[in-house]
Amino acid sequence: MLRTLFRPMRADADGTPACGPTVRTLGVRDEDLEPPGADPVEPGMGGMFVSADDPGGLAPHRLPRELGGFGKDPLFRIDEASLVSFLQFRSDGPHVGTHGVVEPIATTALRAFQEALCNTRPAWTRR
């Protein structure tokens, strides 16, 4: 079953998510990988955090105000089918089913992983 993935992110001037290696952009932080800053990155080592199917699965400090949280970034969504063939969604963490990461499907350099995430910009829409 394909999922709808949600992530609050800063928007660029064109309305698409801003790219970068932060929790507020379209990208992955070093500390979101295990071990931190891993390069190359393999499936199962972590990735960019998202909430699957229900944005209510986001932490209150990340959930936008209009959805009952106190986050300051707009909420974006992408259909799992829109992830490029290089990326995949993997459910993880204490809230398996609603929380997960977008990660590479095969071992790849960290820079290439970041570029692949950024290349999904046009597929993300504001909720």
VOKOL-633061 format. One record per residue: residue number from 1; residue in one letter; x, y, z of N, C-alpha, C in turn. Coordinates in steps of 0.001 Angstrom, whole numbers, m for minus. Example, Ala and Ser with C-alpha at 12.3 -4.5 7.8 and 13.67 -1.06 7.14 Angstrom:
BEGIN
num: 1; residu: A; n.east: 13190; n.north: m5690; n.up: 7800; ca.east: 12300; ca.north: m4500; ca.up: 7800; c.east: 13200; c.north: m3300; c.up: 7800
num: 2; residu: S; n.east: 12850; n.north: m2250; n.up: 7080; ca.east: 13670; ca.north: m1060; ca.up: 7140; c.east: 12900; c.north: 30; c.up: 7870
//
This chain:
BEGIN
num: 1; residu: M; n.east: 835; n.north: m1177; n.up: 0; ca.east: 0; ca.north: 0; ca.up: 0; c.east: 885; c.north: 1247; c.up: 0
num: 2; residu: L; n.east: 631; n.north: 2140; n.up: m942; ca.east: 1396; ca.north: 3376; ca.up: m1011; c.east: 823; c.north: 4387; c.up: m19
num: 3; residu: R; n.east: 1683; n.north: 5185; n.up: 550; ca.east: 1312; ca.north: 6105; ca.up: 1616; c.east: 1433; c.north: 7554; c.up: 1162
num: 4; residu: T; n.east: 801; n.north: 8439; n.up: 1899; ca.east: 1011; ca.north: 9869; ca.up: 1752; c.east: 1938; c.north: 10273; c.up: 2891
num: 5; residu: L; n.east: 3008; n.north: 10972; n.up: 2559; ca.east: 4015; ca.north: 11355; ca.up: 3533; c.east: 3925; c.north: 12852; c.up: 3793
num: 6; residu: F; n.east: 4079; n.north: 13246; n.up: 5056; ca.east: 3968; ca.north: 14637; ca.up: 5463; c.east: 5248; c.north: 15097; c.up: 6139
num: 7; residu: R; n.east: 5605; n.north: 16377; n.up: 5883; ca.east: 6775; ca.north: 16971; ca.up: 6541; c.east: 6602; c.north: 18486; c.up: 6551
num: 8; residu: P; n.east: 6715; n.north: 19111; n.up: 7731; ca.east: 6718; ca.north: 20571; ca.up: 7774; c.east: 8091; c.north: 21073; c.up: 7326
num: 9; residu: M; n.east: 8094; n.north: 22067; n.up: 6414; ca.east: 9359; ca.north: 22593; ca.up: 5902; c.east: 9191; c.north: 24060; c.up: 5542
num: 10; residu: R; n.east: 10291; n.north: 24795; n.up: 5598; ca.east: 10295; ca.north: 26169; ca.up: 5097; c.east: 10050; c.north: 26131; c.up: 3598
num: 11; residu: A; n.east: 9347; n.north: 27127; n.up: 3117; ca.east: 9091; ca.north: 27228; ca.up: 1680; c.east: 10037; c.north: 28240; c.up: 1047
num: 12; residu: D; n.east: 10500; n.north: 27934; n.up: m170; ca.east: 11274; ca.north: 28881; ca.up: m963; c.east: 10309; c.north: 29891; c.up: m1583
num: 13; residu: A; n.east: 10855; n.north: 30894; n.up: m2249; ca.east: 10039; ca.north: 31936; ca.up: m2883; c.east: 9058; c.north: 31352; c.up: m3907
num: 14; residu: D; n.east: 9413; n.north: 30226; n.up: m4519; ca.east: 8530; ca.north: 29619; ca.up: m5525; c.east: 7450; c.north: 28729; c.up: m4909
num: 15; residu: G; n.east: 7429; n.north: 28638; n.up: m3577; ca.east: 6403; ca.north: 27857; ca.up: m2897; c.east: 6748; c.north: 26410; c.up: m2662
num: 16; residu: T; n.east: 7851; n.north: 25936; n.up: m3204; ca.east: 8278; ca.north: 24554; ca.up: m2976; c.east: 9151; c.north: 24512; c.up: m1723
num: 17; residu: P; n.east: 9360; n.north: 23326; n.up: m1161; ca.east: 10193; ca.north: 23250; ca.up: 41; c.east: 11623; c.north: 23704; c.up: m220
num: 18; residu: A; n.east: 12191; n.north: 24379; n.up: 747; ca.east: 13598; ca.north: 24766; ca.up: 683; c.east: 14455; c.north: 23517; c.up: 901
num: 19; residu: C; n.east: 15536; n.north: 23403; n.up: 167; ca.east: 16449; ca.north: 22261; ca.up: 304; c.east: 17558; c.north: 22604; c.up: 1293
num: 20; residu: G; n.east: 18008; n.north: 21605; n.up: 2023; ca.east: 19124; ca.north: 21793; ca.up: 2937; c.east: 19175; c.north: 20686; c.up: 3967
num: 21; residu: P; n.east: 20281; n.north: 20582; n.up: 4690; ca.east: 20474; ca.north: 19509; ca.up: 5677; c.east: 19989; c.north: 19893; c.up: 7079
num: 22; residu: T; n.east: 18720; n.north: 20339; n.up: 7181; ca.east: 18181; ca.north: 20722; ca.up: 8481; c.east: 16836; c.north: 20032; c.up: 8693
num: 23; residu: V; n.east: 16329; n.north: 20099; n.up: 9919; ca.east: 15038; ca.north: 19499; ca.up: 10230; c.east: 13899; c.north: 20309; c.up: 9598
num: 24; residu: R; n.east: 14166; n.north: 21558; n.up: 9187; ca.east: 13137; ca.north: 22427; ca.up: 8620; c.east: 13224; c.north: 22547; c.up: 7108
num: 25; residu: T; n.east: 14034; n.north: 21701; n.up: 6471; ca.east: 14190; ca.north: 21758; ca.up: 5021; c.east: 14085; c.north: 20354; c.up: 4430
num: 26; residu: L; n.east: 14102; n.north: 20321; n.up: 3115; ca.east: 14051; ca.north: 19066; ca.up: 2376; c.east: 15471; c.north: 18512; c.up: 2308
num: 27; residu: G; n.east: 15793; n.north: 17644; n.up: 3256; ca.east: 17131; ca.north: 17084; ca.up: 3347; c.east: 17269; c.north: 16300; c.up: 4636
num: 28; residu: V; n.east: 18443; n.north: 15761; n.up: 4851; ca.east: 18700; ca.north: 14945; ca.up: 6043; c.east: 19842; c.north: 15566; c.up: 6841
num: 29; residu: R; n.east: 19687; n.north: 15567; n.up: 8155; ca.east: 20740; ca.north: 16060; ca.up: 9045; c.east: 21718; c.north: 14932; c.up: 9337
num: 30; residu: D; n.east: 22961; n.north: 15295; n.up: 9627; ca.east: 23964; ca.north: 14290; ca.up: 9992; c.east: 23483; c.north: 13428; c.up: 11151
num: 31; residu: E; n.east: 22859; n.north: 14064; n.up: 12165; ca.east: 22445; ca.north: 13328; ca.up: 13360; c.east: 21237; c.north: 12418; c.up: 13127
num: 32; residu: D; n.east: 20609; n.north: 12511; n.up: 11951; ca.east: 19491; ca.north: 11614; ca.up: 11632; c.east: 19965; c.north: 10306; c.up: 11001
num: 33; residu: L; n.east: 21271; n.north: 10169; n.up: 10883; ca.east: 21867; ca.north: 8947; ca.up: 10339; c.east: 22568; c.north: 8198; c.up: 11464
num: 34; residu: E; n.east: 22661; n.north: 6900; n.up: 11318; ca.east: 23344; ca.north: 6080; ca.up: 12322; c.east: 24435; c.north: 5275; c.up: 11642
num: 35; residu: P; n.east: 25703; n.north: 5567; n.up: 11901; ca.east: 26217; ca.north: 6583; ca.up: 12814; c.east: 26046; c.north: 7993; c.up: 12233
num: 36; residu: P; n.east: 26020; n.north: 9023; n.up: 13099; ca.east: 25845; ca.north: 10396; ca.up: 12630; c.east: 26869; c.north: 10764; c.up: 11560
num: 37; residu: G; n.east: 26381; n.north: 11401; n.up: 10498; ca.east: 27259; ca.north: 11838; ca.up: 9421; c.east: 27754; c.north: 10720; c.up: 8518
num: 38; residu: A; n.east: 27109; n.north: 9551; n.up: 8590; ca.east: 27549; ca.north: 8403; ca.up: 7790; c.east: 27674; c.north: 8778; c.up: 6312
num: 39; residu: D; n.east: 28729; n.north: 8309; n.up: 5692; ca.east: 28942; ca.north: 8517; ca.up: 4263; c.east: 29877; c.north: 7415; c.up: 3782
num: 40; residu: P; n.east: 29379; n.north: 6477; n.up: 2996; ca.east: 28086; ca.north: 6463; ca.up: 2316; c.east: 26932; c.north: 6096; c.up: 3259
num: 41; residu: V; n.east: 25708; n.north: 6291; n.up: 2745; ca.east: 24481; ca.north: 5990; ca.up: 3479; c.east: 23877; c.north: 4715; c.up: 2906
num: 42; residu: E; n.east: 23437; n.north: 3836; n.up: 3796; ca.east: 22817; ca.north: 2574; ca.up: 3381; c.east: 21379; c.north: 2520; c.up: 3885
num: 43; residu: P; n.east: 20516; n.north: 1724; n.up: 3235; ca.east: 19167; ca.north: 1533; ca.up: 3763; c.east: 19246; c.north: 1044; c.up: 5208
num: 44; residu: G; n.east: 18353; n.north: 1561; n.up: 6050; ca.east: 18325; ca.north: 1165; ca.up: 7448; c.east: 19189; c.north: 2017; c.up: 8360
num: 45; residu: M; n.east: 19944; n.north: 2976; n.up: 7783; ca.east: 20822; ca.north: 3832; ca.up: 8586; c.east: 20156; c.north: 5134; c.up: 8993
num: 46; residu: G; n.east: 18909; n.north: 5343; n.up: 8592; ca.east: 18207; ca.north: 6586; ca.up: 8892; c.east: 17958; c.north: 7377; c.up: 7637
num: 47; residu: G; n.east: 17384; n.north: 8554; n.up: 7822; ca.east: 17063; ca.north: 9387; ca.up: 6674; c.east: 16265; c.north: 10594; c.up: 7110
num: 48; residu: M; n.east: 15510; n.north: 11148; n.up: 6169; ca.east: 14705; ca.north: 12333; ca.up: 6422; c.east: 13385; c.north: 11930; c.up: 7072
num: 49; residu: F; n.east: 13119; n.north: 12469; n.up: 8261; ca.east: 11920; ca.north: 12119; ca.up: 9004; c.east: 10656; c.north: 12630; c.up: 8331
num: 50; residu: V; n.east: 9619; n.north: 11786; n.up: 8322; ca.east: 8298; ca.north: 12137; ca.up: 7804; c.east: 7232; c.north: 11453; c.up: 8661
num: 51; residu: S; n.east: 6007; n.north: 11930; n.up: 8529; ca.east: 4854; ca.north: 11277; ca.up: 9137; c.east: 4050; c.north: 10665; c.up: 7997
num: 52; residu: A; n.east: 3611; n.north: 9435; n.up: 8170; ca.east: 2883; ca.north: 8736; ca.up: 7104; c.east: 1383; c.north: 8774; c.up: 7351
num: 53; residu: D; n.east: 645; n.north: 9158; n.up: 6318; ca.east: m816; ca.north: 9133; ca.up: 6264; c.east: m1514; c.north: 10112; c.up: 7191
num: 54; residu: D; n.east: m949; n.north: 10444; n.up: 8325; ca.east: m1605; ca.north: 11325; ca.up: 9285; c.east: m605; c.north: 12341; c.up: 9812
num: 55; residu: P; n.east: m766; n.north: 13621; n.up: 9458; ca.east: 182; ca.north: 14608; ca.up: 9975; c.east: 118; c.north: 14749; c.up: 11490
num: 56; residu: G; n.east: m930; n.north: 14230; n.up: 12112; ca.east: m1037; ca.north: 14256; ca.up: 13561; c.east: 49; c.north: 13443; c.up: 14244
num: 57; residu: G; n.east: 770; n.north: 12627; n.up: 13490; ca.east: 1872; ca.north: 11853; ca.up: 14036; c.east: 3129; c.north: 12676; c.up: 14256
num: 58; residu: L; n.east: 3105; n.north: 13946; n.up: 13831; ca.east: 4260; ca.north: 14821; ca.up: 14020; c.east: 4332; c.north: 15304; c.up: 15463
num: 59; residu: A; n.east: 5529; n.north: 15578; n.up: 15929; ca.east: 5710; ca.north: 16143; ca.up: 17268; c.east: 5028; c.north: 17508; c.up: 17322
num: 60; residu: P; n.east: 4429; n.north: 17868; n.up: 18449; ca.east: 3717; ca.north: 19149; ca.up: 18553; c.east: 4552; c.north: 20364; c.up: 18154
num: 61; residu: H; n.east: 5856; n.north: 20341; n.up: 18439; ca.east: 6686; ca.north: 21494; ca.up: 18074; c.east: 6960; c.north: 21573; c.up: 16578
num: 62; residu: R; n.east: 6635; n.north: 20523; n.up: 15840; ca.east: 6791; ca.north: 20513; ca.up: 14372; c.east: 5441; c.north: 20660; c.up: 13658
num: 63; residu: L; n.east: 4363; n.north: 20264; n.up: 14312; ca.east: 3023; ca.north: 20329; ca.up: 13735; c.east: 2601; c.north: 21791; c.up: 13589
num: 64; residu: P; n.east: 2175; n.north: 22205; n.up: 12387; ca.east: 1761; ca.north: 23599; ca.up: 12196; c.east: 606; c.north: 23997; c.up: 13122
num: 65; residu: R; n.east: 551; n.north: 25273; n.up: 13420; ca.east: m469; ca.north: 25806; ca.up: 14328; c.east: m1883; c.north: 25474; c.up: 13875
num: 66; residu: E; n.east: m2132; n.north: 25563; n.up: 12568; ca.east: m3489; ca.north: 25309; ca.up: 12070; c.east: m3944; c.north: 23867; c.up: 12288
num: 67; residu: L; n.east: m3012; n.north: 22994; n.up: 12643; ca.east: m3351; ca.north: 21600; ca.up: 12934; c.east: m3227; c.north: 21285; c.up: 14426
num: 68; residu: G; n.east: m3116; n.north: 22324; n.up: 15245; ca.east: m3095; ca.north: 22126; ca.up: 16685; c.east: m1731; c.north: 22079; c.up: 17332
num: 69; residu: G; n.east: m675; n.north: 22247; n.up: 16556; ca.east: 670; ca.north: 22252; ca.up: 17119; c.east: 1173; c.north: 23662; c.up: 17307
num: 70; residu: F; n.east: 2468; n.north: 23811; n.up: 17451; ca.east: 3030; ca.north: 25151; ca.up: 17548; c.east: 4253; c.north: 25317; c.up: 16652
num: 71; residu: G; n.east: 4310; n.north: 24512; n.up: 15575; ca.east: 5368; ca.north: 24650; ca.up: 14585; c.east: 5129; c.north: 25858; c.up: 13700
num: 72; residu: K; n.east: 6192; n.north: 26428; n.up: 13145; ca.east: 6055; ca.north: 27630; ca.up: 12334; c.east: 6199; c.north: 27403; c.up: 10838
num: 73; residu: D; n.east: 6448; n.north: 26163; n.up: 10416; ca.east: 6626; ca.north: 25891; ca.up: 8995; c.east: 5355; c.north: 25314; c.up: 8380
num: 74; residu: P; n.east: 5124; n.north: 25603; n.up: 7092; ca.east: 3966; ca.north: 25009; ca.up: 6424; c.east: 4149; c.north: 23499; c.up: 6254
num: 75; residu: L; n.east: 3039; n.north: 22806; n.up: 6170; ca.east: 3053; ca.north: 21356; ca.up: 6013; c.east: 3001; c.north: 21008; c.up: 4529
num: 76; residu: F; n.east: 3931; n.north: 20148; n.up: 4108; ca.east: 3966; ca.north: 19659; ca.up: 2734; c.east: 3634; c.north: 18174; c.up: 2733
num: 77; residu: R; n.east: 3158; n.north: 17711; n.up: 1583; ca.east: 2838; ca.north: 16295; ca.up: 1426; c.east: 3365; c.north: 15803; c.up: 88
num: 78; residu: I; n.east: 3642; n.north: 14495; n.up: 53; ca.east: 4072; ca.north: 13845; ca.up: m1185; c.east: 3515; c.north: 12433; c.up: m1162
num: 79; residu: D; n.east: 3102; n.north: 11947; n.up: m2318; ca.east: 2680; ca.north: 10555; ca.up: m2415; c.east: 3929; c.north: 9687; c.up: m2506
num: 80; residu: E; n.east: 3921; n.north: 8590; n.up: m1794; ca.east: 5075; ca.north: 7692; ca.up: m1794; c.east: 5467; c.north: 7301; c.up: m3219
num: 81; residu: A; n.east: 4486; n.north: 7176; n.up: m4092; ca.east: 4766; ca.north: 6801; ca.up: m5485; c.east: 5593; c.north: 7865; c.up: m6206
num: 82; residu: S; n.east: 5609; n.north: 9093; n.up: m5682; ca.east: 6362; ca.north: 10176; ca.up: m6311; c.east: 7832; c.north: 10210; c.up: m5911
num: 83; residu: L; n.east: 8220; n.north: 9360; n.up: m4950; ca.east: 9636; ca.north: 9296; ca.up: m4607; c.east: 10379; c.north: 8738; c.up: m5813
num: 84; residu: V; n.east: 11473; n.north: 9360; n.up: m6146; ca.east: 12241; ca.north: 8881; ca.up: m7295; c.east: 12697; c.north: 7449; c.up: m7039
num: 85; residu: S; n.east: 13020; n.north: 6739; n.up: m8065; ca.east: 13382; ca.north: 5324; ca.up: m7935; c.east: 14578; c.north: 5100; c.up: m7008
num: 86; residu: F; n.east: 15254; n.north: 6151; n.up: m6671; ca.east: 16441; ca.north: 6114; ca.up: m5822; c.east: 16097; c.north: 6118; c.up: m4335
num: 87; residu: L; n.east: 14821; n.north: 6485; n.up: m3984; ca.east: 14411; ca.north: 6669; ca.up: m2595; c.east: 13269; c.north: 5744; c.up: m2215
num: 88; residu: Q; n.east: 13139; n.north: 5500; n.up: m901; ca.east: 12026; ca.north: 4689; ca.up: m398; c.east: 11612; c.north: 5196; c.up: 977
num: 89; residu: F; n.east: 10365; n.north: 4889; n.up: 1358; ca.east: 9874; ca.north: 5186; ca.up: 2696; c.east: 10038; c.north: 3936; c.up: 3547
num: 90; residu: R; n.east: 10515; n.north: 4131; n.up: 4796; ca.east: 10608; ca.north: 3029; ca.up: 5750; c.east: 10017; c.north: 3490; c.up: 7074
num: 91; residu: S; n.east: 9006; n.north: 2757; n.up: 7546; ca.east: 8391; ca.north: 3049; ca.up: 8837; c.east: 9379; c.north: 2684; c.up: 9934
num: 92; residu: D; n.east: 9467; n.north: 3540; n.up: 10971; ca.east: 10420; ca.north: 3265; ca.up: 12053; c.east: 9990; c.north: 3936; c.up: 13346
num: 93; residu: G; n.east: 10783; n.north: 3783; n.up: 14345; ca.east: 10625; ca.north: 4489; ca.up: 15603; c.east: 9527; c.north: 3947; c.up: 16500
num: 94; residu: P; n.east: 9250; n.north: 4692; n.up: 17573; ca.east: 8267; ca.north: 4237; ca.up: 18556; c.east: 6840; c.north: 4268; c.up: 18021
num: 95; residu: H; n.east: 6620; n.north: 4989; n.up: 16938; ca.east: 5275; ca.north: 5086; ca.up: 16360; c.east: 5263; c.north: 4433; c.up: 14984
num: 96; residu: V; n.east: 5730; n.north: 3195; n.up: 14926; ca.east: 5780; ca.north: 2470; ca.up: 13656; c.east: 4394; c.north: 2508; c.up: 13043
num: 97; residu: G; n.east: 4355; n.north: 2831; n.up: 11772; ca.east: 3091; ca.north: 2951; ca.up: 11069; c.east: 2807; c.north: 4397; c.up: 10698
num: 98; residu: T; n.east: 3054; n.north: 5327; n.up: 11636; ca.east: 2812; ca.north: 6733; ca.up: 11338; c.east: 4098; c.north: 7537; c.up: 11228
num: 99; residu: H; n.east: 5192; n.north: 7023; n.up: 11708; ca.east: 6469; ca.north: 7736; ca.up: 11655; c.east: 7442; c.north: 6926; c.up: 10824
num: 100; residu: G; n.east: 8277; n.north: 7626; n.up: 10073; ca.east: 9275; ca.north: 6914; ca.up: 9294; c.east: 10286; c.north: 7857; c.up: 8687
num: 101; residu: V; n.east: 11081; n.north: 7305; n.up: 7795; ca.east: 12117; ca.north: 8075; ca.up: 7127; c.east: 12071; c.north: 7803; c.up: 5628
num: 102; residu: V; n.east: 12515; n.north: 8799; n.up: 4881; ca.east: 12797; ca.north: 8608; ca.up: 3458; c.east: 14293; c.north: 8357; c.up: 3396
num: 103; residu: E; n.east: 14660; n.north: 7227; n.up: 2821; ca.east: 16056; ca.north: 6802; ca.up: 2793; c.east: 16416; c.north: 6309; c.up: 1395
num: 104; residu: P; n.east: 17708; n.north: 6139; n.up: 1112; ca.east: 18096; ca.north: 5589; ca.up: m189; c.east: 17744; c.north: 4103; c.up: m257
num: 105; residu: I; n.east: 17489; n.north: 3613; n.up: m1475; ca.east: 17171; ca.north: 2183; ca.up: m1618; c.east: 18428; c.north: 1331; c.up: m1724
num: 106; residu: A; n.east: 19575; n.north: 1975; n.up: m1929; ca.east: 20847; ca.north: 1256; ca.up: m2039; c.east: 21944; c.north: 2149; c.up: m1466
num: 107; residu: T; n.east: 23092; n.north: 1573; n.up: m1193; ca.east: 24227; ca.north: 2331; ca.up: m671; c.east: 24575; c.north: 3455; c.up: m1631
num: 108; residu: T; n.east: 24705; n.north: 4655; n.up: m1077; ca.east: 25004; ca.north: 5825; ca.up: m1901; c.east: 25762; c.north: 6873; c.up: m1095
num: 109; residu: A; n.east: 26444; n.north: 7740; n.up: m1783; ca.east: 27148; ca.north: 8838; ca.up: m1127; c.east: 26134; c.north: 9790; c.up: m500
num: 110; residu: L; n.east: 26477; n.north: 10371; n.up: 634; ca.east: 25591; ca.north: 11296; ca.up: 1331; c.east: 25183; c.north: 12448; c.up: 414
num: 111; residu: R; n.east: 26114; n.north: 12985; n.up: m334; ca.east: 25803; ca.north: 14107; ca.up: m1245; c.east: 24760; c.north: 13695; c.up: m2279
num: 112; residu: A; n.east: 24877; n.north: 12497; n.up: m2837; ca.east: 23905; ca.north: 12017; ca.up: m3829; c.east: 22535; c.north: 11813; c.up: m3183
num: 113; residu: F; n.east: 22511; n.north: 11360; n.up: m1939; ca.east: 21259; ca.north: 11193; ca.up: m1201; c.east: 20593; c.north: 12555; c.up: m1005
num: 114; residu: Q; n.east: 21366; n.north: 13550; n.up: m573; ca.east: 20826; ca.north: 14900; ca.up: m394; c.east: 20267; c.north: 15440; c.up: m1715
num: 115; residu: E; n.east: 20980; n.north: 15217; n.up: m2805; ca.east: 20521; ca.north: 15691; ca.up: m4115; c.east: 19231; c.north: 14996; c.up: m4533
num: 116; residu: A; n.east: 19138; n.north: 13692; n.up: m4272; ca.east: 17922; ca.north: 12952; ca.up: m4613; c.east: 16725; c.north: 13487; c.up: m3835
num: 117; residu: L; n.east: 16923; n.north: 13785; n.up: m2548; ca.east: 15837; ca.north: 14368; ca.up: m1752; c.east: 15415; c.north: 15706; c.up: m2336
num: 118; residu: C; n.east: 16368; n.north: 16566; n.up: m2640; ca.east: 16067; ca.north: 17885; ca.up: m3196; c.east: 15371; c.north: 17774; c.up: m4556
num: 119; residu: N; n.east: 15715; n.north: 16765; n.up: m5317; ca.east: 15096; ca.north: 16584; ca.up: m6637; c.east: 13610; c.north: 16231; c.up: m6557
num: 120; residu: T; n.east: 13118; n.north: 15899; n.up: m5365; ca.east: 11682; ca.north: 15621; ca.up: m5211; c.east: 10879; c.north: 16898; c.up: m4991
num: 121; residu: R; n.east: 11512; n.north: 18051; n.up: m4931; ca.east: 10829; ca.north: 19335; ca.up: m4657; c.east: 9538; c.north: 19518; c.up: m5446
num: 122; residu: P; n.east: 9536; n.north: 19318; n.up: m6752; ca.east: 8309; ca.north: 19590; ca.up: m7516; c.east: 7142; c.north: 18690; c.up: m7123
num: 123; residu: A; n.east: 7401; n.north: 17559; n.up: m6526; ca.east: 6331; ca.north: 16600; ca.up: m6174; c.east: 5679; c.north: 16927; c.up: m4827
num: 124; residu: W; n.east: 6302; n.north: 17780; n.up: m4021; ca.east: 5751; ca.north: 18150; ca.up: m2712; c.east: 4727; c.north: 19257; c.up: m2900
num: 125; residu: T; n.east: 3571; n.north: 19127; n.up: m2286; ca.east: 2548; ca.north: 20161; ca.up: m2322; c.east: 2182; c.north: 20557; c.up: m904
num: 126; residu: R; n.east: 1731; n.north: 21780; n.up: m764; ca.east: 1295; ca.north: 22233; ca.up: 559; c.east: m59; c.north: 21601; c.up: 866
num: 127; residu: R; n.east: m205; n.north: 21195; n.up: 2104; ca.east: m1456; ca.north: 20559; ca.up: 2533; c.east: m2576; c.north: 21555; c.up: 2534
//
